[in-house]
Amino acid sequence: MTDHRSDIYSLGILGYELLSGRPPFSGNTPQQVLAAQVTETATPISKHRGNIPPTLGTVIMKCLEKKPADRYQRAEEVREQLEIVGTPTGGVTPHSTVPIQAVRANGFDRKRAGVIGAAAAIVLLLALVAGKYLGRPGAQYEMTDAAQVTNESGAAITPALSPDGKMLAYAGGNPSTPEIFVRQVSGGQTIRIGQGIDPGWSPDASKIIYVNGEGIVEMPALGGTPRLLAKHASGNFLASPAYSHDGKRIAYATRQEIVVANADGSGARKILKAFDPHTLSWSPDDSRIAFVSGNVWFIYGQSQFGNLSPSTIWITKADGSESGPVTDSTHLNLSPRWSPEGDGIFFVSGMRGGRDLYFQRTDGLLPRDEAQRLTTGLSIHGLSVATDGAIAYSVLNTRVGIWSIPIPQSGTVSVRNARQITSGSERIESLRITSDGQWIVFDSDRSGNSDIYKIKIDGTGLEQLTTDLADDFRPRISSDDRQISFHTWRGGSRDVYTMNIDGTDQKVLAGGPRHEWSDTWSRDGKLIAFLSDRDDTKSQTVFLIPTAGGPVRRIGKGGGVVWSPDSKSIVYGSLVGGLVLHDLETGQEKILSSIEGGRIAAGDIAEWTKDGRHIYFRGDNATLDIMRIAPDGSGLTTLVKFDDPNHQSYRPDFGSDGKNFYFTIGKHEADIWRVRITRK
């Protein structure tokens, strides 16, 4: 029965949206939102906005309790708690806040009318309290004198301005095989340094440090003999080197740690464990290091360059003793660079659509005030800040289309014979074809963040299936074409969801504090394969889970699962043996094909044909040719050769309807711009 406590619940919804910028419950239809209110628990508001006081977050979440008895029982209780939060002394009622005496009117319940009247005062007080924590940041910037610095074919990325802002180092060319270049910002000859990515300058601008195939190297700024400072190890790629401002130390990232060493690479010491760290930046006084956690593929991905997965910016003390997040974990947050004064960081984020430049004031290791948005719609890939108030940023434009080509009955065909189905300024990371061959289901960022869509195979009839503010990826279709699985960042890490083919009934299948990636359905519809790092944060493991829920079954390290026609066996890309056939009844495995390096990328095995004769997969990360092999390991054949530089494969993921292959072709173009920033 509805009573005055439903008004307190409504107040909680209002406060949640006012403070976090999003409703506590979401869905594709009003019915789904209502169902979520009944069955789901709202994500703690602190997950969306970390700088609100814990007391205020507790007030909002208590108002949203499912059981009326667990909420505040009187509006006055809510007001009292908000007054505590909104008062600097913690206990004195502000002079501008006056309790409202309810006036009884004919036909109204006196108690309910009193709550409504008090709620009006509470809403005003809530707005004032929210304004305190959502107000404009004290340090406001404006940008002037924008000028394009590079204008070359390919992608000019990872810009690095020299400390005085006069020189620019960057990586250019093909993102899969980039090279380091150095030039004056004002113009003149560009100097090629050599193969590498992610350069940075020494404090005196005499040297640059960057990553190449050997590890982290240092070289004279205008060319010379490189000196190896730290070497890549097997399964442990080094990334994002940065000099301290005093020139005595360098910091760099491994797959799971941040390392600080002497400037010559000696005395390396692991200071902090972190998930997928990269893009390190020392504060001006060298007391703190800002870095990105997650989605190193966005920079270093080669075939996954420009990956759209979310990431979080953190700040750690230089000795690793304390650290804290500065941004949320549900959007793409990148490239933190300290302001010259050291009172905050400039960074790139997709939190409000696109990838734009923001400034976030900081207080020690934590954010202070709301981040200031400085640009709109630029699609920035990375940035650099000089001490003279200049910012260089690379603008990345990616055009990806879905293409198809008939499966050759014999011999090898060139990708030049492929037919284009879609085209646009969007990123498509994964696709699959319905069993009836009528629809392509794919993820795309065409709406700002990544959502799941479907389109007819002739390129018409586009339908958007998910609309959540968090990114959704990697759709996989059940064999009866009734359901789709995908993974999403709605809970702050990757979780596997399922939904109906029309986008309704979205629910969690596999989740937790670690990451779960979506993979394929068994032919009989009883099991779903998914990938997770719950066993080992450095790699993915294949698991099987019943579609009705229940205990999971561990298979082995790897990914990209396809099922036999009878659902009794699977083939997956093993990290230790290339293509592996796994018998689900006996647990025995057989290596079908060893790929150079002993692995293939997860998601690049498309189909085990219905007649059981062939398995289709992508060859390797260099060419991504489409290949065929028999279940007994015989008949290894290249079917589609990606031999045209104008038709480069965008991602290894692909699909098949038994007659045609479907895949993405795309191209990255990026140029570097420079602007000047001044405080208002």
C-alpha positions in Angstrom: 0.0 0.0 0.0 1.4 3.4 -1.0 2.0 5.9 1.8 4.2 8.9 2.5 7.4 6.8 2.3 6.9 6.5 -1.5 7.5 10.3 -1.6 10.8 9.7 0.2 11.7 7.0 -2.4 10.9 9.6 -5.2 13.1 12.1 -3.4 15.9 9.5 -3.5 15.5 9.1 -7.2 15.6 12.9 -7.7 18.7 13.3 -5.5 20.5 10.4 -7.2 20.0 11.8 -10.7 20.8 15.4 -9.6 24.1 14.3 -8.1 25.2 11.6 -10.5 23.7 12.8 -13.8 21.9 9.5 -14.4 18.9 7.7 -13.0 19.4 4.9 -10.5 17.6 2.5 -12.7 17.6 2.2 -16.5 16.0 0.2 -19.3 14.9 0.4 -22.9 11.2 0.7 -22.1 9.2 2.2 -19.2 8.3 -1.4 -18.3 12.0 -2.4 -18.0 12.7 0.6 -15.8 9.8 -0.4 -13.5 11.0 -4.0 -13.4 14.5 -2.7 -12.5 13.1 -0.7 -9.6 11.5 -3.9 -8.2 14.3 -6.4 -8.8 17.6 -4.5 -8.9 19.6 -2.6 -6.3 20.9 0.8 -7.4 24.6 1.1 -7.9 26.1 3.1 -5.0 26.1 6.8 -6.0 29.7 7.0 -5.0 30.6 4.8 -8.0 29.5 7.6 -10.3 30.7 10.6 -8.3 33.5 9.9 -5.9 33.8 13.5 -4.5 30.4 13.6 -2.6 30.6 13.1 1.1 29.9 9.5 2.3 27.1 10.9 4.5 25.3 12.4 1.5 25.6 9.2 -0.4 24.2 7.2 2.5 21.2 9.6 2.7 20.4 9.1 -1.0 20.8 5.3 -0.9 18.7 5.0 2.3 15.9 6.8 0.5 16.1 4.2 -2.3 15.7 1.1 -0.1 13.3 -1.4 -1.5 11.4 -2.0 1.7 9.5 1.1 3.0 10.5 0.1 6.5 14.2 0.4 5.7 13.8 4.0 4.4 13.6 7.2 6.5 10.1 7.2 8.1 9.7 10.9 8.2 10.6 13.7 5.8 12.1 15.6 8.8 14.7 12.9 9.2 15.9 13.4 5.6 16.0 17.2 6.1 18.1 16.8 9.3 20.6 14.6 7.6 20.9 17.0 4.6 21.4 19.9 6.9 24.3 18.1 8.6 25.9 17.5 5.2 25.3 21.1 4.0 26.7 22.8 7.1 30.4 23.3 7.4 30.3 22.9 11.1 28.5 19.6 10.7 25.6 20.3 13.1 24.1 23.9 12.9 21.0 24.4 10.8 21.6 27.0 8.0 19.8 30.3 8.6 18.2 30.0 5.2 16.6 26.6 6.0 13.3 26.9 7.9 11.0 23.9 8.7 7.7 24.2 6.8 4.5 23.8 8.8 2.1 21.7 6.8 -1.4 23.2 6.2 -4.3 20.8 6.0 -6.7 21.1 3.1 -10.0 19.5 2.5 -9.7 16.0 1.0 -6.0 15.6 1.8 -4.4 13.2 4.2 -2.8 15.4 6.8 0.3 13.3 7.3 0.9 13.0 3.5 0.4 16.7 2.9 2.9 17.5 5.6 5.4 15.2 3.8 4.8 16.9 0.5 5.3 20.4 2.0 8.4 19.3 3.8 9.7 17.6 0.6 9.6 21.0 -1.1 12.1 22.4 1.4 14.2 19.2 1.2 14.4 19.5 -2.6 15.6 23.1 -2.2 18.1 22.0 0.4 19.2 19.0 -1.7 19.8 21.4 -4.7 21.9 23.6 -2.5 23.9 20.7 -1.2 24.3 19.3 -4.6 25.5 22.7 -5.9 28.2 22.6 -3.4 29.6 19.4 -4.9 28.6 19.9 -8.5 29.7 23.5 -8.8 32.1 24.8 -11.4 35.8 24.2 -10.7 37.8 27.1 -9.4 40.4 26.9 -12.1 38.8 27.7 -15.4 40.6 27.5 -18.7 40.0 28.8 -22.2 41.8 27.7 -25.4 43.0 29.9 -28.1 45.3 30.0 -31.2 44.5 26.4 -32.4 46.8 25.4 -35.3 47.3 22.1 -37.1 50.9 20.9 -36.8 51.0 17.7 -38.9 49.3 16.9 -42.1 50.5 13.5 -43.3 49.0 10.3 -44.4 48.4 7.7 -41.7 48.0 8.4 -38.0 50.1 10.9 -36.1 49.6 9.8 -32.5 51.1 10.0 -28.9 52.3 13.6 -29.2 54.9 14.9 -26.8 55.8 18.6 -26.6 59.3 19.5 -25.3 59.2 21.3 -21.9 59.5 24.7 -23.6 56.8 23.8 -26.2 59.1 24.4 -29.2 59.7 20.8 -30.3 57.2 17.9 -31.0 57.9 14.2 -30.9 55.2 11.8 -32.0 54.5 8.3 -33.5 53.4 8.3 -37.1 52.4 6.0 -40.0 50.5 2.8 -39.5 49.4 2.3 -35.9 50.4 -1.4 -36.1 54.0 -0.5 -37.1 54.5 3.1 -36.0 57.7 5.2 -36.2 59.0 8.0 -34.1 59.4 11.5 -35.6 60.7 14.8 -34.2 60.1 18.3 -35.6 59.9 21.9 -34.6 56.3 23.0 -33.8 56.8 26.1 -35.9 57.7 24.1 -39.0 60.7 22.8 -40.8 62.1 19.4 -41.6 60.7 16.3 -39.9 63.4 13.9 -38.5 62.7 10.2 -38.5 64.1 8.5 -35.4 63.1 4.9 -35.9 60.4 2.3 -35.1 58.6 3.0 -31.9 55.7 4.7 -30.1 54.8 6.9 -27.1 57.8 9.3 -26.9 58.6 11.6 -24.0 61.3 14.3 -23.5 64.0 14.6 -20.9 63.8 17.8 -18.8 66.5 19.6 -20.8 65.0 18.4 -24.1 68.3 16.8 -25.2 66.9 13.2 -25.3 63.7 11.4 -25.9 62.5 8.1 -24.4 60.1 5.8 -26.1 59.0 2.1 -26.6 60.2 0.0 -29.5 60.3 -3.8 -30.2 63.2 -4.3 -27.8 61.8 -2.4 -24.8 62.2 1.1 -23.5 65.0 3.0 -25.2 66.6 6.5 -25.0 68.0 8.4 -27.9 69.4 11.9 -28.6 66.5 14.1 -29.5 67.7 14.7 -33.1 68.8 11.1 -33.8 71.7 8.9 -33.0 72.3 5.5 -31.4 69.5 4.2 -29.2 70.3 3.0 -25.7 68.2 0.2 -24.2 67.0 1.1 -20.7 64.6 -1.8 -20.0 63.8 -4.9 -22.0 60.5 -6.5 -22.8 60.0 -9.9 -21.1 57.9 -12.8 -22.4 54.3 -11.9 -21.8 55.3 -8.7 -20.1 55.3 -5.8 -22.5 56.7 -2.5 -21.2 54.9 0.8 -21.9 54.7 4.5 -21.4 58.1 5.6 -20.1 58.3 9.1 -18.6 61.2 11.2 -17.1 60.8 12.8 -13.8 61.1 16.6 -13.9 64.4 16.6 -12.0 65.8 14.2 -14.6 67.0 11.7 -12.0 64.3 8.9 -12.5 62.1 7.3 -15.1 58.8 5.6 -14.6 57.2 3.0 -16.9 54.5 0.4 -16.9 54.4 -3.4 -17.1 51.3 -5.4 -17.7 50.4 -5.3 -14.0 52.7 -2.9 -12.3 54.2 0.6 -12.3 58.0 0.7 -12.1 60.3 3.5 -11.1 64.1 3.4 -11.9 67.1 5.6 -12.1 67.4 7.6 -15.3 69.8 5.1 -16.8 67.4 2.2 -16.2 69.2 0.8 -13.2 67.7 0.2 -9.8 64.2 -0.6 -11.1 61.7 -0.9 -8.3 58.0 -1.9 -8.6 56.0 0.6 -6.7 52.4 -0.3 -7.4 50.3 -3.1 -8.7 47.7 -1.9 -11.1 45.4 -3.3 -13.8 46.7 -2.7 -17.3 48.5 0.5 -16.5 49.8 3.0 -19.1 50.3 6.7 -20.0 52.3 7.8 -17.0 52.8 11.5 -16.0 54.9 12.9 -13.2 53.5 15.9 -11.2 55.7 19.1 -11.5 57.2 18.5 -8.0 57.7 14.7 -8.8 55.7 13.7 -5.7 52.9 12.0 -7.7 52.3 10.0 -10.8 49.1 10.0 -12.8 48.3 7.0 -14.9 45.6 5.2 -16.8 44.3 1.8 -15.6 42.8 -0.4 -18.4 42.6 -0.5 -22.2 46.3 -0.3 -23.1 45.1 -1.5 -26.5 43.8 2.0 -27.3 47.5 3.0 -27.8 49.4 -0.2 -28.2 46.7 -2.5 -29.7 48.1 -3.0 -33.2 45.0 -4.9 -34.7 43.0 -3.6 -31.7 44.3 0.0 -31.9 41.7 2.5 -30.8 39.9 -0.1 -28.7 36.8 1.5 -27.0 36.9 -0.3 -23.7 36.6 2.0 -20.6 39.6 3.0 -18.5 40.2 4.9 -15.3 42.7 7.6 -14.4 44.5 7.2 -11.1 47.0 9.1 -9.1 49.7 7.5 -6.9 52.3 8.8 -4.7 55.7 8.5 -6.3 56.7 5.8 -3.8 53.4 3.8 -4.4 52.4 4.1 -0.8 49.0 5.6 -1.6 46.8 5.8 -4.7 43.3 6.8 -5.7 41.0 7.1 -8.7 40.3 10.4 -10.3 37.7 9.4 -12.9 34.9 6.9 -13.2 35.5 3.4 -14.6 32.6 3.2 -17.0 33.9 5.5 -19.7 37.1 5.9 -21.8 39.4 8.1 -19.7 42.9 8.7 -21.1 46.1 10.6 -21.4 46.4 12.4 -18.0 48.8 15.4 -18.1 49.6 17.7 -15.2 48.9 21.4 -15.3 52.1 23.5 -15.1 51.0 24.6 -11.6 50.4 21.0 -10.5 46.9 21.7 -9.2 45.2 19.3 -11.5 45.3 17.2 -14.7 44.2 17.6 -18.2 42.8 14.4 -19.7 40.8 12.9 -22.5 37.4 11.4 -21.7 34.3 10.0 -23.4 32.1 10.7 -20.3 29.8 13.0 -22.2 30.0 11.5 -25.7 32.9 11.6 -28.1 36.5 12.0 -26.7 37.2 15.5 -25.5 39.6 17.5 -23.4 38.8 18.0 -19.7 40.6 19.6 -16.8 40.2 18.1 -13.3 41.4 19.9 -10.2 42.9 17.6 -7.7 43.5 17.6 -4.0 46.4 15.3 -3.3 45.3 12.0 -4.9 41.6 12.8 -5.2 39.5 14.9 -7.6 38.2 18.2 -6.4 35.1 19.8 -7.9 33.6 18.7 -11.3 35.8 18.3 -14.3 35.7 21.2 -16.7 35.0 20.3 -20.4 37.2 22.3 -22.7 36.3 20.9 -26.2 33.3 19.3 -27.9 33.4 16.6 -30.5 37.1 16.5 -31.2 37.7 12.7 -30.9 41.1 13.2 -29.3 43.5 10.2 -29.0 46.2 11.7 -26.8 47.7 14.9 -25.6 50.8 16.6 -24.2 51.2 19.8 -22.0 54.2 22.1 -22.1 55.3 24.4 -19.3 54.6 27.5 -21.4 50.8 26.8 -21.5 50.7 24.9 -24.8 48.8 21.7 -25.4 49.3 19.4 -28.3 46.7 16.8 -29.1 46.1 14.2 -31.8 42.6 14.0 -33.4 41.8 10.5 -34.5 39.2 9.8 -37.1 38.3 6.2 -37.9 35.9 5.1 -40.6 34.8 1.4 -40.4 32.5 -0.4 -42.6 31.1 -3.9 -42.7 32.1 -5.9 -45.8 31.3 -9.4 -47.1 32.8 -11.8 -49.6 31.6 -15.2 -50.8 33.3 -18.2 -49.2 35.5 -19.7 -52.0 34.8 -23.3 -52.9 38.5 -23.7 -53.9 41.6 -21.6 -53.9 42.3 -18.2 -52.4 40.5 -15.0 -53.1 41.7 -11.4 -52.5 39.9 -9.0 -50.2 39.7 -6.7 -53.3 36.6 -8.8 -54.3 34.7 -7.9 -51.1 31.4 -6.0 -51.2 30.8 -3.1 -48.8 27.6 -3.2 -46.7 27.9 -0.2 -44.4 30.1 2.9 -44.2 30.4 5.7 -41.7 32.5 7.4 -39.0 32.1 4.8 -36.4 34.0 2.0 -34.7 32.8 -1.6 -35.0 34.7 -4.0 -32.9 32.7 -7.2 -33.2 29.9 -8.7 -35.3 28.0 -12.0 -35.9 25.4 -13.2 -38.3 22.0 -14.8 -37.4 21.6 -18.4 -38.3 18.9 -17.6 -40.9 21.4 -15.3 -42.7 19.1 -12.3 -42.5 20.7 -10.0 -39.9 24.1 -8.7 -38.8 24.4 -8.0 -35.1 27.3 -5.7 -34.1 28.6 -3.2 -31.7 29.2 0.5 -32.7 29.9 3.9 -31.2 27.8 5.7 -33.7 25.6 7.0 -30.9 28.6 8.3 -28.8 29.3 5.3 -26.7 29.3 1.6 -27.8 25.9 0.0 -28.1 24.6 -3.2 -29.7 22.8 -2.9 -33.1 21.4 -5.1 -35.8 21.0 -4.5 -39.5 19.8 -6.5 -42.4 22.5 -8.1 -44.6 21.7 -5.6 -47.4 22.5 -2.7 -45.1 18.9 -1.6 -44.4 16.7 -1.8 -41.4 19.1 -0.6 -38.7 17.9 -1.2 -35.1 19.5 -0.1 -31.9 19.2 -2.8 -29.2 21.0 -1.3 -26.2 21.0 2.3 -25.0 22.8 2.2 -21.7 25.3 5.0 -21.0 28.0 2.4 -20.3 29.7 0.7 -23.3 28.3 -2.7 -24.6 30.5 -4.9 -26.8 30.9 -8.3 -28.5 27.4 -9.6 -29.3 27.0 -13.3 -29.8 23.7 -14.9 -31.1 22.0 -18.1 -29.9 21.6 -20.8 -32.5 17.8 -20.3 -32.6 18.3 -16.5 -33.2 16.2 -15.7 -30.2 18.8 -14.3 -27.8 22.1 -12.3 -27.8 24.9 -12.3 -25.2 27.3 -9.4 -24.9 29.6 -7.9 -22.3 29.1 -4.5 -20.8 30.8 -2.1 -18.4 27.6 -1.2 -16.5 28.9 -2.5 -13.2 32.3 -0.9 -13.5 34.0 -4.0 -15.0 33.1 -6.3 -17.9 30.1 -8.5 -17.1 28.3 -10.9 -19.5 24.6 -10.1 -20.1 21.9 -11.7 -22.2 18.9 -10.2 -23.9 16.2 -11.1 -26.4 16.9 -10.5 -30.1 14.8 -7.3 -29.9 16.8 -5.9 -27.0 14.3 -6.7 -24.2 15.0 -8.6 -21.0 18.6 -7.5 -20.4 20.1 -9.3 -17.4 23.4 -10.4 -16.0 24.6 -14.0 -16.7 28.2 -13.9 -15.5 29.7 -11.0 -13.4 31.9 -10.2 -10.5 34.8 -7.9 -9.5 37.0 -9.3 -12.3 36.4 -9.1 -16.1 34.1 -11.4 -18.1 34.1 -11.2 -21.9 31.2 -12.5 -24.0 31.6 -15.5 -26.2 29.5 -18.1 -28.1 26.4 -20.2 -27.4 26.4 -24.0 -27.7 24.4 -25.3 -30.7 21.8 -26.8 -28.3 21.5 -23.5 -26.4 22.3 -25.0 -23.0 25.7 -23.4 -22.5 27.5 -20.2 -23.1 31.2 -19.8 -23.3 32.8 -16.7 -21.8 36.3 -15.5 -21.1 37.5 -14.1 -17.7 40.7 -13.0 -16.0 39.3 -14.3 -12.6 42.1 -17.0 -12.6 44.9 -14.9 -13.8 44.7 -11.1 -14.3 47.4 -11.3 -17.0 45.4 -13.5 -19.4 42.0 -14.8 -20.3 40.6 -18.2 -19.4 37.7 -19.9 -21.2 34.7 -20.9 -19.0 31.4 -22.5 -19.7 28.2 -21.5 -17.9 24.6 -22.9 -18.2 22.3 -20.5 -19.9 19.8 -21.0 -17.0 22.6 -20.1 -14.5 24.7 -22.4 -12.3 28.3 -23.4 -11.7 30.9 -22.5 -14.3 33.3 -25.0 -15.8 36.9 -24.0 -16.5 38.4 -25.1 -19.9 41.8 -23.5 -20.4 43.7 -20.2 -21.1 42.7 -18.6 -24.4 39.6 -17.4 -26.2 37.5 -17.4 -29.4 35.3 -20.4 -28.9 33.3 -22.3 -31.5 31.1 -25.3 -30.9 30.8 -28.6 -32.8 27.4 -29.3 -34.4 26.5 -31.8 -31.6 27.8 -29.4 -28.9 30.1 -32.1 -27.5 33.4 -30.4 -28.5 34.7 -26.9 -28.8 37.7 -25.3 -30.5 39.4 -22.3 -29.0 42.5 -20.3 -29.5 44.8 -21.5 -26.7 47.5 -19.3 -25.3 49.9 -22.2 -25.3 49.0 -24.2 -28.4 47.3 -22.2 -31.2 44.0 -23.8 -32.2 42.9 -26.5 -29.7 40.1 -29.1 -30.0 38.6 -29.8 -26.5 36.4 -32.8 -26.0 33.8 -31.7 -23.4 33.0 -35.3 -22.4 36.5 -36.5 -21.7 38.4 -33.2 -21.2 41.1 -34.3 -23.7 42.6 -31.7 -26.0 44.3 -31.9 -29.4 46.3 -29.1 -31.0 45.0 -28.5 -34.6 47.2 -25.6 -35.7 50.1 -23.8 -34.0 50.1 -20.1 -34.9 53.4 -18.2 -34.8 53.9 -17.0 -31.3 51.7 -19.8 -29.9 48.5 -17.9 -29.8 45.7 -16.1 -31.8 43.6 -13.2 -30.7 40.4 -13.9 -28.8 37.3 -13.7 -31.0 38.9 -14.5 -34.3 37.4 -18.0 -34.8 34.1 -17.5 -36.5 32.4 -20.9 -37.2 32.5 -24.6 -37.0 30.4 -25.4 -40.1 27.1 -27.2 -39.6 28.2 -30.2 -41.6 31.2 -30.5 -39.2 33.8 -30.5 -41.9 35.5 -27.1 -41.4 36.5 -24.5 -38.9 37.0 -20.9 -40.1 39.5 -18.6 -38.3 41.8 -15.6 -38.7 45.4 -16.4 -39.3 47.5 -14.1 -37.2 47.7 -10.5 -36.0 49.9 -9.4 -38.9 47.8 -10.3 -41.9 44.5 -11.4 -40.4 43.8 -13.7 -43.4 40.8 -15.9 -43.2 41.7 -19.6 -43.1 40.1 -23.0 -42.9 41.1 -26.2 -41.1 39.4 -29.6 -40.6 38.6 -30.8 -37.0 41.3 -33.4 -37.3 44.0 -30.7 -38.1 44.2 -31.4 -41.8 43.5 -29.2 -44.8 44.9 -25.9 -43.5 44.0 -23.5 -46.3 44.0 -19.7 -46.7 40.6 -18.6 -48.2 40.7 -14.8 -48.1 43.9 -12.9 -48.4 44.0 -9.3 -47.0 46.5 -8.2 -49.5 45.2 -4.7 -50.4 46.5 -1.7 -48.4 43.3 0.1 -49.2 41.2 -2.7 -47.7 42.9 -3.2 -44.3 41.1 -5.4 -41.7 40.0 -3.2 -38.8 39.6 -6.0 -36.2 40.2 -9.7 -36.2 36.5 -10.5 -35.3 34.4 -11.8 -38.2 31.3 -13.8 -38.9 29.8 -16.3 -41.4 26.4 -17.4 -42.6 27.8 -20.5 -44.3 27.8 -18.8 -47.7 29.7 -15.5 -47.0 32.2 -14.1 -44.6 31.5 -10.8 -42.9 34.2 -8.6 -41.5 35.2 -5.0 -40.9 37.5 -2.8 -43.0 38.6 0.5 -41.7 41.3 3.1 -41.6 42.8 5.3 -39.0 43.7 8.9 -39.8 45.1 11.3 -37.2 46.8 14.7 -37.1 48.3 16.7 -34.3 47.1 20.2 -33.3 48.4 22.7 -30.9 46.5 25.2 -28.8 47.3 27.6 -26.1 45.6 27.5 -22.7 45.1 30.4 -20.3 43.3 30.6 -17.0 40.2 32.8 -17.0 
